[in-house]
Amino acid sequence: METFKKAKEIASDRLFFIDGLASIRDAIQLMREENVQALIIQKRNSADANGIITVNDIIESVIIPNKTVDEVSVYEIMSKPVFSIPASLNIKYVPRLMFNYKIQVAPVEENGEYIGIIDYAQFLFAEISPKNMK
């Protein structure tokens, strides 16, 4: 039986959450402090879905239109619901899946919980054997 790396094996554990009512200033500060490119927006209740905000979202929706970071809330520019990657997915399919859905970063989900986050850099920097990428 052929073995392959799973998405959870290359996912970063640098997963941070923020409230949707937080300002973009708060989001930028948290991203800077934790050195991350994306934040997951917390659910309001059990029937809600998480959202996500990325550095690209902030640049496109706040910086380029010349809005102030205090006048925009996270919920105004987040993507919701979050597109997540199944933890057990063979990593050879992850970049294609992300490309097809036009996303550059996504949380990794296992048993209904986010356990990590993947971005394109993980595929460039992870030690992936050619056998696993065929």
N, CA, C and O atoms as a GROMACS GRO file, in nm:
protein
  536
    1MET      N    1   0.084  -0.118   0.000
    1MET     CA    2   0.000   0.000   0.000
    1MET      C    3   0.089   0.125   0.000
    1MET      O    4   0.182   0.136   0.080
    2GLU      N    5   0.060   0.217  -0.089
    2GLU     CA    6   0.140   0.339  -0.100
    2GLU      C    7   0.106   0.435   0.014
    2GLU      O    8  -0.010   0.458   0.046
    3THR      N    9   0.210   0.488   0.075
    3THR     CA   10   0.187   0.586   0.180
    3THR      C   11   0.205   0.726   0.121
    3THR      O   12   0.280   0.746   0.025
    4PHE      N   13   0.138   0.821   0.178
    4PHE     CA   14   0.147   0.959   0.132
    4PHE      C   15   0.137   1.051   0.251
    4PHE      O   16   0.082   1.015   0.356
    5LYS      N   17   0.190   1.171   0.233
    5LYS     CA   18   0.178   1.272   0.337
    5LYS      C   19   0.037   1.329   0.334
    5LYS      O   20  -0.023   1.348   0.228
    6LYS      N   21  -0.013   1.355   0.453
    6LYS     CA   22  -0.145   1.415   0.468
    6LYS      C   23  -0.131   1.564   0.493
    6LYS      O   24  -0.027   1.612   0.537
    7ALA      N   25  -0.237   1.637   0.463
    7ALA     CA   26  -0.237   1.782   0.481
    7ALA      C   27  -0.196   1.821   0.623
    7ALA      O   28  -0.122   1.918   0.641
    8LYS      N   29  -0.242   1.746   0.722
    8LYS     CA   30  -0.210   1.783   0.860
    8LYS      C   31  -0.061   1.769   0.890
    8LYS      O   32  -0.013   1.829   0.986
    9GLU      N   33   0.012   1.691   0.811
    9GLU     CA   34   0.154   1.672   0.835
    9GLU      C   35   0.239   1.792   0.792
    9GLU      O   36   0.351   1.809   0.840
   10ILE      N   37   0.186   1.876   0.704
   10ILE     CA   38   0.263   1.993   0.663
   10ILE      C   39   0.199   2.123   0.710
   10ILE      O   40   0.254   2.231   0.688
   11ALA      N   41   0.083   2.114   0.773
   11ALA     CA   42   0.014   2.234   0.820
   11ALA      C   43   0.090   2.300   0.935
   11ALA      O   44   0.151   2.232   1.017
   12SER      N   45   0.086   2.430   0.937
   12SER     CA   46   0.145   2.506   1.047
   12SER      C   47   0.047   2.506   1.164
   12SER      O   48  -0.074   2.507   1.145
   13ASP      N   49   0.100   2.504   1.285
   13ASP     CA   50   0.013   2.515   1.402
   13ASP      C   51  -0.005   2.660   1.445
   13ASP      O   52  -0.057   2.687   1.553
   14ARG      N   53   0.036   2.753   1.361
   14ARG     CA   54   0.027   2.897   1.387
   14ARG      C   55  -0.112   2.947   1.347
   14ARG      O   56  -0.126   3.024   1.252
   15LEU      N   57  -0.211   2.903   1.420
   15LEU     CA   58  -0.352   2.932   1.391
   15LEU      C   59  -0.406   3.023   1.500
   15LEU      O   60  -0.407   2.987   1.618
   16PHE      N   61  -0.451   3.142   1.460
   16PHE     CA   62  -0.498   3.240   1.558
   16PHE      C   63  -0.637   3.290   1.521
   16PHE      O   64  -0.671   3.299   1.403
   17PHE      N   65  -0.715   3.321   1.623
   17PHE     CA   66  -0.854   3.362   1.607
   17PHE      C   67  -0.873   3.507   1.650
   17PHE      O   68  -0.798   3.559   1.733
   18ILE      N   69  -0.974   3.572   1.590
   18ILE     CA   70  -1.008   3.710   1.626
   18ILE      C   71  -1.160   3.724   1.618
   18ILE      O   72  -1.226   3.654   1.541
   19ASP      N   73  -1.213   3.815   1.695
   19ASP     CA   74  -1.356   3.845   1.693
   19ASP      C   75  -1.390   3.927   1.570
   19ASP      O   76  -1.312   4.015   1.530
   20GLY      N   77  -1.502   3.901   1.509
   20GLY     CA   78  -1.545   3.972   1.389
   20GLY      C   79  -1.567   4.121   1.412
   20GLY      O   80  -1.560   4.199   1.317
   21LEU      N   81  -1.595   4.161   1.534
   21LEU     CA   82  -1.617   4.303   1.564
   21LEU      C   83  -1.487   4.380   1.587
   21LEU      O   84  -1.490   4.502   1.602
   22ALA      N   85  -1.377   4.310   1.589
   22ALA     CA   86  -1.247   4.377   1.606
   22ALA      C   87  -1.218   4.467   1.486
   22ALA      O   88  -1.266   4.442   1.376
   23SER      N   89  -1.141   4.570   1.510
   23SER     CA   90  -1.102   4.660   1.401
   23SER      C   91  -0.989   4.597   1.319
   23SER      O   92  -0.921   4.504   1.363
   24ILE      N   93  -0.971   4.650   1.201
   24ILE     CA   94  -0.859   4.605   1.118
   24ILE      C   95  -0.727   4.636   1.188
   24ILE      O   96  -0.631   4.560   1.174
   25ARG      N   97  -0.721   4.745   1.262
   25ARG     CA   98  -0.600   4.775   1.340
   25ARG      C   99  -0.569   4.659   1.435
   25ARG      O  100  -0.454   4.616   1.446
   26ASP      N  101  -0.672   4.608   1.505
   26ASP     CA  102  -0.653   4.495   1.596
   26ASP      C  103  -0.603   4.372   1.520
   26ASP      O  104  -0.516   4.300   1.568
   27ALA      N  105  -0.660   4.349   1.402
   27ALA     CA  106  -0.619   4.233   1.322
   27ALA      C  107  -0.474   4.246   1.279
   27ALA      O  108  -0.397   4.150   1.288
   28ILE      N  109  -0.436   4.364   1.233
   28ILE     CA  110  -0.297   4.385   1.190
   28ILE      C  111  -0.202   4.367   1.308
   28ILE      O  112  -0.096   4.306   1.294
   29GLN      N  113  -0.240   4.419   1.424
   29GLN     CA  114  -0.156   4.407   1.542
   29GLN      C  115  -0.136   4.259   1.579
   29GLN      O  116  -0.024   4.218   1.609
   30LEU      N  117  -0.243   4.180   1.577
   30LEU     CA  118  -0.232   4.038   1.610
   30LEU      C  119  -0.148   3.965   1.506
   30LEU      O  120  -0.065   3.881   1.541
   31MET      N  121  -0.169   3.997   1.378
   31MET     CA  122  -0.089   3.935   1.272
   31MET      C  123   0.059   3.967   1.291
   31MET      O  124   0.145   3.880   1.275
   32ARG      N  125   0.089   4.091   1.325
   32ARG     CA  126   0.227   4.133   1.346
   32ARG      C  127   0.288   4.061   1.467
   32ARG      O  128   0.398   4.007   1.459
   33GLU      N  129   0.215   4.061   1.579
   33GLU     CA  130   0.265   3.997   1.702
   33GLU      C  131   0.292   3.848   1.683
   33GLU      O  132   0.391   3.795   1.735
   34GLU      N  133   0.204   3.782   1.610
   34GLU     CA  134   0.215   3.637   1.594
   34GLU      C  135   0.285   3.597   1.464
   34GLU      O  136   0.307   3.478   1.440
   35ASN      N  137   0.320   3.696   1.381
   35ASN     CA  138   0.388   3.671   1.255
   35ASN      C  139   0.310   3.572   1.168
   35ASN      O  140   0.364   3.470   1.124
   36VAL      N  141   0.182   3.604   1.143
   36VAL     CA  142   0.096   3.521   1.059
   36VAL      C  143   0.035   3.605   0.948
   36VAL      O  144   0.028   3.727   0.959
   37GLN      N  145  -0.010   3.539   0.843
   37GLN     CA  146  -0.068   3.606   0.726
   37GLN      C  147  -0.220   3.599   0.723
   37GLN      O  148  -0.283   3.660   0.637
   38ALA      N  149  -0.280   3.524   0.817
   38ALA     CA  150  -0.425   3.506   0.817
   38ALA      C  151  -0.474   3.483   0.960
   38ALA      O  152  -0.402   3.430   1.045
   39LEU      N  153  -0.599   3.523   0.983
   39LEU     CA  154  -0.665   3.500   1.112
   39LEU      C  155  -0.801   3.437   1.085
   39LEU      O  156  -0.868   3.469   0.987
   40ILE      N  157  -0.841   3.348   1.174
   40ILE     CA  158  -0.973   3.287   1.166
   40ILE      C  159  -1.067   3.371   1.252
   40ILE      O  160  -1.033   3.408   1.364
   41ILE      N  161  -1.185   3.400   1.199
   41ILE     CA  162  -1.283   3.478   1.273
   41ILE      C  163  -1.367   3.381   1.356
   41ILE      O  164  -1.420   3.283   1.305
   42GLN      N  165  -1.378   3.411   1.484
   42GLN     CA  166  -1.451   3.324   1.577
   42GLN      C  167  -1.599   3.318   1.542
   42GLN      O  168  -1.657   3.415   1.494
   43LYS      N  169  -1.658   3.202   1.567
   43LYS     CA  170  -1.802   3.185   1.550
   43LYS      C  171  -1.875   3.264   1.658
   43LYS      O  172  -1.825   3.278   1.770
   44ARG      N  173  -1.993   3.314   1.624
   44ARG     CA  174  -2.076   3.383   1.722
   44ARG      C  175  -2.156   3.283   1.807
   44ARG      O  176  -2.185   3.309   1.923
   45ASN      N  177  -2.190   3.169   1.746
   45ASN     CA  178  -2.263   3.064   1.816
   45ASN      C  179  -2.237   2.932   1.744
   45ASN      O  180  -2.169   2.930   1.642
   46SER      N  181  -2.290   2.823   1.796
   46SER     CA  182  -2.261   2.690   1.740
   46SER      C  183  -2.316   2.671   1.598
   46SER      O  184  -2.265   2.588   1.523
   47ALA      N  185  -2.419   2.747   1.560
   47ALA     CA  186  -2.477   2.734   1.426
   47ALA      C  187  -2.408   2.825   1.325
   47ALA      O  188  -2.438   2.819   1.205
   48ASP      N  189  -2.317   2.909   1.372
   48ASP     CA  190  -2.246   3.003   1.286
   48ASP      C  191  -2.130   2.932   1.216
   48ASP      O  192  -2.093   2.820   1.251
   49ALA      N  193  -2.073   3.000   1.118
   49ALA     CA  194  -1.954   2.949   1.049
   49ALA      C  195  -1.838   3.044   1.079
   49ALA      O  196  -1.858   3.163   1.100
   50ASN      N  197  -1.717   2.989   1.080
   50ASN     CA  198  -1.600   3.073   1.094
   50ASN      C  199  -1.576   3.150   0.966
   50ASN      O  200  -1.618   3.109   0.858
   51GLY      N  201  -1.508   3.262   0.978
   51GLY     CA  202  -1.462   3.339   0.864
   51GLY      C  203  -1.310   3.340   0.864
   51GLY      O  204  -1.247   3.282   0.953
   52ILE      N  205  -1.253   3.406   0.765
   52ILE     CA  206  -1.107   3.420   0.758
   52ILE      C  207  -1.074   3.556   0.701
   52ILE      O  208  -1.146   3.609   0.615
   53ILE      N  209  -0.966   3.613   0.748
   53ILE     CA  210  -0.915   3.740   0.695
   53ILE      C  211  -0.766   3.722   0.672
   53ILE      O  212  -0.694   3.666   0.755
   54THR      N  213  -0.720   3.772   0.558
   54THR     CA  214  -0.579   3.757   0.522
   54THR      C  215  -0.516   3.895   0.500
   54THR      O  216  -0.585   3.996   0.489
   55VAL      N  217  -0.384   3.895   0.495
   55VAL     CA  218  -0.312   4.019   0.464
   55VAL      C  219  -0.361   4.074   0.330
   55VAL      O  220  -0.381   4.194   0.317
   56ASN      N  221  -0.380   3.987   0.231
   56ASN     CA  222  -0.429   4.031   0.100
   56ASN      C  223  -0.565   4.100   0.110
   56ASN      O  224  -0.589   4.200   0.043
   57ASP      N  225  -0.654   4.048   0.194
   57ASP     CA  226  -0.786   4.110   0.214
   57ASP      C  227  -0.770   4.253   0.268
   57ASP      O  228  -0.839   4.345   0.223
   58ILE      N  229  -0.680   4.269   0.362
   58ILE     CA  230  -0.660   4.401   0.422
   58ILE      C  231  -0.602   4.498   0.320
   58ILE      O  232  -0.646   4.613   0.311
   59ILE      N  233  -0.504   4.453   0.244
   59ILE     CA  234  -0.443   4.540   0.142
   59ILE      C  235  -0.549   4.581   0.039
   59ILE      O  236  -0.562   4.699   0.006
   60GLU      N  237  -0.625   4.482  -0.010
   60GLU     CA  238  -0.723   4.507  -0.117
   60GLU      C  239  -0.842   4.591  -0.071
   60GLU      O  240  -0.889   4.678  -0.144
   61SER      N  241  -0.891   4.564   0.050
   61SER     CA  242  -1.016   4.627   0.094
   61SER      C  243  -0.999   4.748   0.185
   61SER      O  244  -1.095   4.823   0.206
   62VAL      N  245  -0.879   4.768   0.239
   62VAL     CA  246  -0.859   4.880   0.331
   62VAL      C  247  -0.748   4.973   0.284
   62VAL      O  248  -0.769   5.094   0.270
   63ILE      N  249  -0.632   4.918   0.259
   63ILE     CA  250  -0.515   5.001   0.226
   63ILE      C  251  -0.529   5.066   0.088
   63ILE      O  252  -0.514   5.188   0.076
   64ILE      N  253  -0.558   4.988  -0.015
   64ILE     CA  254  -0.570   5.043  -0.151
   64ILE      C  255  -0.682   5.146  -0.161
   64ILE      O  256  -0.661   5.252  -0.220
   65PRO      N  257  -0.803   5.120  -0.104
   65PRO     CA  258  -0.908   5.222  -0.111
   65PRO      C  259  -0.885   5.341  -0.015
   65PRO      O  260  -0.966   5.433  -0.008
   66ASN      N  261  -0.774   5.336   0.058
   66ASN     CA  262  -0.734   5.445   0.147
   66ASN      C  263  -0.833   5.466   0.262
   66ASN      O  264  -0.863   5.580   0.299
   67LYS      N  265  -0.883   5.356   0.318
   67LYS     CA  266  -0.967   5.364   0.438
   67LYS      C  267  -0.875   5.357   0.559
   67LYS      O  268  -0.762   5.309   0.549
   68THR      N  269  -0.922   5.404   0.673
   68THR     CA  270  -0.840   5.394   0.792
   68THR      C  271  -0.864   5.259   0.859
   68THR      O  272  -0.973   5.203   0.850
   69VAL      N  273  -0.761   5.208   0.925
   69VAL     CA  274  -0.771   5.077   0.988
   69VAL      C  275  -0.865   5.075   1.107
   69VAL      O  276  -0.902   4.969   1.155
   70ASP      N  277  -0.903   5.193   1.154
   70ASP     CA  278  -0.997   5.200   1.266
   70ASP      C  279  -1.142   5.209   1.222
   70ASP      O  280  -1.232   5.182   1.303
   71GLU      N  281  -1.168   5.246   1.097
   71GLU     CA  282  -1.306   5.262   1.052
   71GLU      C  283  -1.364   5.134   0.992
   71GLU      O  284  -1.484   5.128   0.963
   72VAL      N  285  -1.284   5.032   0.973
   72VAL     CA  286  -1.329   4.907   0.913
   72VAL      C  287  -1.317   4.796   1.016
   72VAL      O  288  -1.215   4.783   1.084
   73SER      N  289  -1.422   4.716   1.026
   73SER     CA  290  -1.421   4.600   1.116
   73SER      C  291  -1.385   4.474   1.037
   73SER      O  292  -1.405   4.467   0.916
   74VAL      N  293  -1.334   4.378   1.108
   74VAL     CA  294  -1.294   4.252   1.048
   74VAL      C  295  -1.410   4.190   0.969
   74VAL      O  296  -1.390   4.143   0.857
   75TYR      N  297  -1.531   4.190   1.027
   75TYR     CA  298  -1.644   4.124   0.960
   75TYR      C  299  -1.678   4.187   0.825
   75TYR      O  300  -1.737   4.121   0.740
   76GLU      N  301  -1.641   4.312   0.805
   76GLU     CA  302  -1.674   4.380   0.680
   76GLU      C  303  -1.593   4.328   0.561
   76GLU      O  304  -1.638   4.338   0.447
   77ILE      N  305  -1.477   4.272   0.585
   77ILE     CA  306  -1.394   4.228   0.472
   77ILE      C  307  -1.357   4.081   0.477
   77ILE      O  308  -1.289   4.032   0.387
   78MET      N  309  -1.401   4.010   0.580
   78MET     CA  310  -1.365   3.867   0.591
   78MET      C  311  -1.435   3.784   0.484
   78MET      O  312  -1.536   3.826   0.426
   79SER      N  313  -1.382   3.669   0.458
   79SER     CA  314  -1.447   3.568   0.374
   79SER      C  315  -1.516   3.470   0.468
   79SER      O  316  -1.457   3.425   0.567
   80LYS      N  317  -1.640   3.437   0.436
   80LYS     CA  318  -1.717   3.348   0.523
   80LYS      C  319  -1.816   3.272   0.438
   80LYS      O  320  -1.882   3.333   0.355
   81PRO      N  321  -1.831   3.144   0.455
   81PRO     CA  322  -1.760   3.058   0.549
   81PRO      C  323  -1.618   3.027   0.501
   81PRO      O  324  -1.585   3.044   0.384
   82VAL      N  325  -1.537   2.981   0.593
   82VAL     CA  326  -1.399   2.945   0.562
   82VAL      C  327  -1.399   2.817   0.478
   82VAL      O  328  -1.472   2.722   0.506
   83PHE      N  329  -1.315   2.817   0.376
   83PHE     CA  330  -1.290   2.696   0.299
   83PHE      C  331  -1.178   2.623   0.372
   83PHE      O  332  -1.069   2.677   0.386
   84SER      N  333  -1.205   2.502   0.420
   84SER     CA  334  -1.102   2.429   0.495
   84SER      C  335  -1.057   2.305   0.419
   84SER      O  336  -1.128   2.252   0.333
   85ILE      N  337  -0.938   2.260   0.453
   85ILE     CA  338  -0.876   2.143   0.392
   85ILE      C  339  -0.890   2.025   0.487
   85ILE      O  340  -0.855   2.037   0.604
   86PRO      N  341  -0.941   1.911   0.441
   86PRO     CA  342  -0.949   1.794   0.528
   86PRO      C  343  -0.809   1.749   0.571
   86PRO      O  344  -0.718   1.741   0.488
   87ALA      N  345  -0.792   1.721   0.698
   87ALA     CA  346  -0.662   1.685   0.754
   87ALA      C  347  -0.600   1.563   0.687
   87ALA      O  348  -0.478   1.554   0.676
   88SER      N  349  -0.682   1.470   0.643
   88SER     CA  350  -0.630   1.345   0.586
   88SER      C  351  -0.609   1.350   0.436
   88SER      O  352  -0.570   1.250   0.376
   89LEU      N  353  -0.634   1.465   0.373
   89LEU     CA  354  -0.620   1.477   0.228
   89LEU      C  355  -0.474   1.461   0.187
   89LEU      O  356  -0.385   1.520   0.249
   90ASN      N  357  -0.451   1.383   0.084
   90ASN     CA  358  -0.317   1.366   0.027
   90ASN      C  359  -0.266   1.504  -0.016
   90ASN      O  360  -0.336   1.577  -0.085
   91ILE      N  361  -0.143   1.538   0.025
   91ILE     CA  362  -0.095   1.673  -0.003
   91ILE      C  363  -0.079   1.704  -0.151
   91ILE      O  364  -0.074   1.820  -0.190
   92LYS      N  365  -0.070   1.601  -0.233
   92LYS     CA  366  -0.056   1.631  -0.376
   92LYS      C  367  -0.180   1.697  -0.433
   92LYS      O  368  -0.173   1.759  -0.539
   93TYR      N  369  -0.295   1.685  -0.365
   93TYR     CA  370  -0.419   1.746  -0.413
   93TYR      C  371  -0.444   1.885  -0.354
   93TYR      O  372  -0.526   1.961  -0.406
   94VAL      N  373  -0.376   1.918  -0.247
   94VAL     CA  374  -0.404   2.043  -0.177
   94VAL      C  375  -0.375   2.167  -0.262
   94VAL      O  376  -0.462   2.255  -0.270
   95PRO      N  377  -0.259   2.180  -0.326
   95PRO     CA  378  -0.235   2.302  -0.406
   95PRO      C  379  -0.337   2.319  -0.519
   95PRO      O  380  -0.382   2.430  -0.546
   96ARG      N  381  -0.371   2.211  -0.584
   96ARG     CA  382  -0.469   2.217  -0.693
   96ARG      C  383  -0.605   2.261  -0.641
   96ARG      O  384  -0.673   2.343  -0.704
   97LEU      N  385  -0.645   2.208  -0.527
   97LEU     CA  386  -0.772   2.243  -0.465
   97LEU      C  387  -0.774   2.392  -0.429
   97LEU      O  388  -0.872   2.462  -0.457
   98MET      N  389  -0.667   2.439  -0.368
   98MET     CA  390  -0.659   2.580  -0.331
   98MET      C  391  -0.658   2.669  -0.456
   98MET      O  392  -0.724   2.773  -0.458
   99PHE      N  393  -0.585   2.630  -0.556
   99PHE     CA  394  -0.579   2.708  -0.681
   99PHE      C  395  -0.717   2.715  -0.747
   99PHE      O  396  -0.761   2.822  -0.790
  100ASN      N  397  -0.786   2.600  -0.754
  100ASN     CA  398  -0.918   2.596  -0.817
  100ASN      C  399  -1.020   2.685  -0.746
  100ASN      O  400  -1.109   2.741  -0.809
  101TYR      N  401  -1.006   2.699  -0.614
  101TYR     CA  402  -1.097   2.783  -0.538
  101TYR      C  403  -1.042   2.923  -0.515
  101TYR      O  404  -1.101   3.003  -0.442
  102LYS      N  405  -0.928   2.952  -0.577
  102LYS     CA  406  -0.866   3.085  -0.572
  102LYS      C  407  -0.839   3.132  -0.429
  102LYS      O  408  -0.867   3.247  -0.394
  103ILE      N  409  -0.785   3.042  -0.348
  103ILE     CA  410  -0.745   3.079  -0.213
  103ILE      C  411  -0.596   3.050  -0.195
  103ILE      O  412  -0.542   2.958  -0.257
  104GLN      N  413  -0.532   3.128  -0.112
  104GLN     CA  414  -0.389   3.112  -0.089
  104GLN      C  415  -0.357   3.057   0.048
  104GLN      O  416  -0.244   3.016   0.074
  105VAL      N  417  -0.455   3.056   0.135
  105VAL     CA  418  -0.437   3.007   0.271
  105VAL      C  419  -0.569   2.946   0.318
  105VAL      O  420  -0.676   2.998   0.289
  106ALA      N  421  -0.560   2.835   0.392
  106ALA     CA  422  -0.681   2.769   0.441
  106ALA      C  423  -0.650   2.690   0.568
  106ALA      O  424  -0.542   2.632   0.582
  107PRO      N  425  -0.744   2.688   0.661
  107PRO     CA  426  -0.724   2.606   0.780
  107PRO      C  427  -0.739   2.458   0.745
  107PRO      O  428  -0.806   2.421   0.648
  108VAL      N  429  -0.677   2.375   0.825
  108VAL     CA  430  -0.687   2.230   0.811
  108VAL      C  431  -0.783   2.183   0.920
  108VAL      O  432  -0.769   2.218   1.037
  109GLU      N  433  -0.880   2.103   0.878
  109GLU     CA  434  -0.988   2.062   0.969
  109GLU      C  435  -0.986   1.912   0.992
  109GLU      O  436  -0.973   1.832   0.899
  110GLU      N  437  -1.000   1.876   1.120
  110GLU     CA  438  -1.008   1.735   1.156
  110GLU      C  439  -1.114   1.719   1.265
  110GLU      O  440  -1.109   1.788   1.367
  111ASN      N  441  -1.209   1.631   1.244
  111ASN     CA  442  -1.318   1.606   1.339
  111ASN      C  443  -1.390   1.735   1.378
  111ASN      O  444  -1.426   1.754   1.494
  112GLY      N  445  -1.412   1.823   1.279
  112GLY     CA  446  -1.487   1.945   1.302
  112GLY      C  447  -1.410   2.057   1.370
  112GLY      O  448  -1.467   2.161   1.400
  113GLU      N  449  -1.280   2.037   1.394
  113GLU     CA  450  -1.197   2.139   1.459
  113GLU      C  451  -1.083   2.177   1.367
  113GLU      O  452  -1.031   2.094   1.292
  114TYR      N  453  -1.043   2.304   1.373
  114TYR     CA  454  -0.926   2.348   1.299
  114TYR      C  455  -0.801   2.310   1.378
  114TYR      O  456  -0.789   2.343   1.496
  115ILE      N  457  -0.710   2.241   1.311
  115ILE     CA  458  -0.589   2.194   1.380
  115ILE      C  459  -0.462   2.260   1.326
  115ILE      O  460  -0.354   2.240   1.382
  116GLY      N  461  -0.474   2.337   1.221
  116GLY     CA  462  -0.358   2.403   1.163
  116GLY      C  463  -0.401   2.487   1.045
  116GLY      O  464  -0.520   2.506   1.020
  117ILE      N  465  -0.303   2.537   0.973
  117ILE     CA  466  -0.330   2.622   0.858
  117ILE      C  467  -0.226   2.593   0.751
  117ILE      O  468  -0.110   2.567   0.781
  118ILE      N  469  -0.269   2.600   0.626
  118ILE     CA  470  -0.180   2.573   0.512
  118ILE      C  471  -0.182   2.693   0.419
  118ILE      O  472  -0.288   2.751   0.392
  119ASP      N  473  -0.064   2.730   0.371
  119ASP     CA  474  -0.056   2.827   0.262
  119ASP      C  475   0.041   2.770   0.159
  119ASP      O  476   0.106   2.668   0.182
  120TYR      N  477   0.050   2.837   0.046
  120TYR     CA  478   0.134   2.786  -0.062
  120TYR      C  479   0.279   2.765  -0.019
  120TYR      O  480   0.346   2.675  -0.071
  121ALA      N  481   0.329   2.844   0.073
  121ALA     CA  482   0.469   2.832   0.114
  121ALA      C  483   0.500   2.695   0.173
  121ALA      O  484   0.611   2.644   0.158
  122GLN      N  485   0.403   2.634   0.239
  122GLN     CA  486   0.426   2.501   0.297
  122GLN      C  487   0.468   2.400   0.191
  122GLN      O  488   0.546   2.309   0.218
  123PHE      N  489   0.415   2.416   0.070
  123PHE     CA  490   0.448   2.321  -0.036
  123PHE      C  491   0.589   2.345  -0.089
  123PHE      O  492   0.655   2.252  -0.136
  124LEU      N  493   0.634   2.469  -0.082
  124LEU     CA  494   0.768   2.501  -0.129
  124LEU      C  495   0.874   2.464  -0.026
  124LEU      O  496   0.984   2.423  -0.062
  125PHE      N  497   0.841   2.479   0.101
  125PHE     CA  498   0.940   2.461   0.206
  125PHE      C  499   0.936   2.326   0.275
  125PHE      O  500   1.033   2.287   0.340
  126ALA      N  501   0.826   2.253   0.262
  126ALA     CA  502   0.815   2.121   0.326
  126ALA      C  503   0.904   2.022   0.253
  126ALA      O  504   0.925   2.033   0.132
  127GLU      N  505   0.955   1.927   0.325
  127GLU     CA  506   1.035   1.824   0.262
  127GLU      C  507   0.940   1.718   0.207
  127GLU      O  508   0.897   1.626   0.277
  128ILE      N  509   0.909   1.734   0.079
  128ILE     CA  510   0.815   1.644   0.012
  128ILE      C  511   0.894   1.560  -0.085
  128ILE      O  512   0.964   1.612  -0.171
  129SER      N  513   0.884   1.429  -0.071
  129SER     CA  514   0.959   1.342  -0.161
  129SER      C  515   0.891   1.339  -0.297
  129SER      O  516   0.768   1.351  -0.304
  130PRO      N  517   0.968   1.324  -0.405
  130PRO     CA  518   0.907   1.316  -0.539
  130PRO      C  519   0.805   1.204  -0.548
  130PRO      O  520   0.707   1.215  -0.622
  131LYS      N  521   0.826   1.096  -0.475
  131LYS     CA  522   0.732   0.983  -0.477
  131LYS      C  523   0.592   1.027  -0.433
  131LYS      O  524   0.493   0.982  -0.489
  132ASN      N  525   0.585   1.115  -0.333
  132ASN     CA  526   0.457   1.162  -0.282
  132ASN      C  527   0.390   1.264  -0.371
  132ASN      O  528   0.270   1.290  -0.357
  133MET      N  529   0.465   1.324  -0.462
  133MET     CA  530   0.408   1.430  -0.546
  133MET      C  531   0.367   1.380  -0.685
  133MET      O  532   0.322   1.460  -0.767
  134LYS      N  533   0.381   1.255  -0.712
  134LYS     CA  534   0.343   1.201  -0.844
  134LYS      C  535   0.194   1.201  -0.861
  134LYS      O  536   0.144   1.159  -0.966
   0.00000   0.00000   0.00000
